[in-house]
Amino acid sequence: MVLAGGVALGNDLFNRAWGPVGACRSLSTALGVWSASLASLCLQRQMRVRLLVDGRSAYRGEASLVGFYVNRHMAGGLRYPPLMDVGSPSMGVCLVPDVGVFGRTRLLAAAARAGSPRG
């Protein structure tokens, strides 16, 4: 199975109730989400990516994270807000090339705060 990025890996670990994630998930959903997020940070590996936009190559190389979004709403605490427009025409791809585990941890912290990394 090929998963596109850390979020997909975290979702997969959570949904399959993989090992320690399953144990945390049985205690609480929030703890399961956090444990799946942290586990995906450690297990995520670089992947070869080729991104095409309108049929033209936009990126080709190694990537640490690849994500797809329909809209950019994030409420913080690794959750979406209760009111969001899932029919939004705003769709995009987030691609982060060559980020190690510490960079991915920083991105996770920013997503949990619903902000962007500083520095």
N, C-alpha and C positions, 0 to 999 in steps of 0.2 A: 504494500500500500504506500502511495506517495502522498504526503501531506504538504500543503503549501504554507509553510511558516509555523511560527511558534503558537499562534492562536489556534490554528487547526490542530496542532499536536496537543495543546492543552485541552481543547474540546474533546478530542478523541480519548485522552487519558481519563477525563471526567466521565464521559458517556460509558466507557467500558469499565469504569470503577477499578482502574488499574492499581494494583498493590496498595501502597500507602495512600494514594488518592482515594481509593475505595473506602479505606478505613476512616479517613477524614470526612469523606462525604456522608458516611453513615452517622457521624456525629452532628454535622450541620452542612447545609448546602454551601454557605459562605466559606466555611473551612475547606470544603472540597474544591471550590473554585480557586481559592488561594493556593492550596497544595498542588493542584493541576497546573496552575500558572508557574509556580516555582519549579516543579518537576520539568515542565517544558523548557524552561530556561537552561536547565542543566543538560537535558537530552537533545536539544536542538543542534543540528549540524548544518554547516554550510552546504548550499546546493547550487548546481549550475542552473542558471535561469536565462531564458531568452524572452524578452518582452516585446511584443509587437503592438503598435498603435496605428490604427487605420492601415494595416498591412505593411507598415514600415518598422524596421528594427529601432526600438527606443533604448534598449539595454540588453547587453549580453555579457554575462560574467557570473561571478560568485555572488551569492546573496545570503544573508543571515536570516532575514525575515521577509516574507511576502504575505501581504494581506489584501483582501478585497473588502470594500465597504460600499454600502448603498447610500448612506449619509454619514456625516461626521459627528453625530451627537454622542457624547459620553457624559455620564452623570458623575463619574468618579467612583471609587470603590469597586472598580472592575464590573460595572453594571451600566445598563442603558437607562435613560430616564423613562418614566411611565408614559409620557406623551411624546411620541416621535412619529414622524411621517415616513413610514416604510415605503410609500409610493413615490418618494422623492426621485426626481430624475438625476440627481447628483450621484454618480457612481464613479468609483476610481480604484486605483491600485496603489498600494503603499509598498514600496520596495526599499529595503535597507541593506545596502551592500556591506560586507565585511565588518560585522559587529560581533565582538566576542561576548562572553557570558556577562561581563560587567556592563557593557553597553546595553545588552538586552535587559539586564536588571534595572538600569536607569530608565529605559523606555517603559518597563512595566510599572515602575514607581510613578512615572509621569501619567500613565493611563489611569492609575489608581487615584491620582490627584485630579484627573481631568484637565491636565495642563500639558505643557510641552517641556522637554528637558532644558535646563539652563546650561550655559557654558559653551 
